[in-house]
Amino acid sequence: MSISGARGVYSVTARFSVAAPPEKVREVLTDYESIPAYSSSVVKSEIKSRKNSNVILEQVGSQRILPIYSVNVHLLLTVEETEDGIEFEDISGRDFRIYRGRWKIAAIQGGSEVEYFLTAQPAFYVPGFIANMIFVGKAKEICRELINEIDRRSAPLSLRYRRERFPKP
């Protein structure tokens, strides 16, 4: 995981591997309306329009900054589903001056390698050290929750039933 920032623009890159084929990873990433079910920070994810591999997606997220303070962010994303992943960009300009990124999926032996890249510039002031913590923490959380969802959907039906029926404490 890496982050860089200059003049209020932050770039985050994360990479992970999963024991699932690229088709399964793509299935989870493009199931946009199910994102709130497994992502703790996405409150709403609704497809506004779809034309072939192009999607307009509205998302609302909630980010806790301090124990007593949280921020809701609104995104209207243009999403392009490409051969090797997904590219997205916020077109609303509401909470971010810049918010664009991609998910890249590659087949590897025994599964898939997934790369996440985001460049963002909030439309509101955030001190650099706090923004670094937020963007790195959020990227780790997104990747961890995505890995869990890919693993859950890739598990044999009997194991999925057991996990849902008898979750770990």
N, C-alpha and C positions, 0 to 999 in steps of 0.2 A: 504494500500500500504506500502510495506517495502523494504528497500534496505540495503545491507551490502557489504562491500568491504574490501579486504585485498590483498596487493601486486599486485595491478592493476587488480584484478579479482572482478567483480561486480555481485551480485545476486539481482534480482528484483522479487518480488512477488506481484501480484495484484489480487483482487477478486471482482466480481460484479454479480448482479442478473438481469435477464431480464424476461419480461412477454412473453416469446416465448418458445416453446418446444425444447428439445435438438436437434431434427432433423433439426429444422430451424437454430439453432446456428451452427451445423455441416455443413449445406448447405452453410452458409456464409463463415465459416472458410476454407472450401475446394474449394471454387470458386476462386482459386489462381489467375487466369488471370484477374479477376475483381477488385482485391485489389487496383490498382492505381486509379480506378474510385471513391473510397470513402476514401482512405487514402492519406492525404496531403503529406506524406513523402516518399511514395513508387512511384518511377518513372517508374519502370518496374517490372513485375512479370510474368515470362514465364515458362511454363512446358517444360522441356527438355526431360523427359521420364516418363512413368507411367507403372508400373507392379503391377496389383492388388491394394493393399493398400500402395504401396511404390512409391514415387514420387521424381524425381530430379527436383528442382525448382531453377531457376536463378532469383535473385532479385537485383535491384539497388535502393538504398534509398538516400535521400538527407536530411541532418541535418544541420539546421542553428545553429551555435554555438554563434556567436555574430552578431549584426546587419549588419556587413559588411563581415562576414566570414561564409562560409558553407562548409560542407564536404560531398562528395559522398562516399557511402560504397557499395561494391559489395559482394554478398553472393551467393554461390552455395550450396543449402540446400538439404540434404537427409530428406525426410519427410515420417514418418510412421503414417498412419491413424489407430488409435487403437480403441478399442471398446468404450472407454470413452473419446476420444479426439484425439490430434495430438501431435507427438513428432518430433522435428526437430534439425538438427545440420549442421553447415557450414563445408563443406569439402574442400573449396578452400584455406583457410588459408591466403587469400589475405589481408583483412583489420582487421581480428580478429584472435588471436591465439586460442581463445575459443569462441564459439558462439553456444550455445545449449539451448533448452528449450522445453516447452510443453504448450499446452492448454488442460485443463481438463474440461469436461462438465458433470454436474450432474443434474438430474431432481429434482426439488423442487416443492412444492405446488404452482401452478399458473405460473410456468415457468421453468427457468434453472438458476443454479449457474455456473459461469464460473471462472476458475482460470488460471492465466497466470504466468508462471515462466520462467525466463531467467537468464543464467549465461554467462557472456561475459568478454573477456579480449581483448581490442583493441591491434592491432599490432603496434600502434603508441602511443607516449606518450601523455597522457591527465592528467593534474593535478587532484588529487582526488576530490576536491570540484566541479570542472567543470564536471567531469564524473558523480558524484552523481546527479547533476542538470540535465544533459542530459538524463541519464537512467531513472530517476523518471519522468521527463517531457515527455519523449518519451513513457513510459508505460502508463501514464495518457492519452496521445493523442491517442495511439493505442486503448485503451479500450473505450474511448469516441467515436471515429469514428466507432468502431465495434458495440457498442451499438446502435448508430444511424442507421447503415446499417441493423442490425437485426430488429430494430423497423420498419424501412422503408419497409423491405421485409415481415414483419409480418402483416402490416396494411392491412385492407380490400382494395380491388382494387379501390373502389371509393375514399377512403381517400388518397391512394397513388397517384392517378391521380390529386387530388386537391393539394397535397403537391408539386408535380413536376410542376404543371401548375402555382401555386401561392405560391412560396416559401416565407418563412418568411424573412423579410429584415435583 
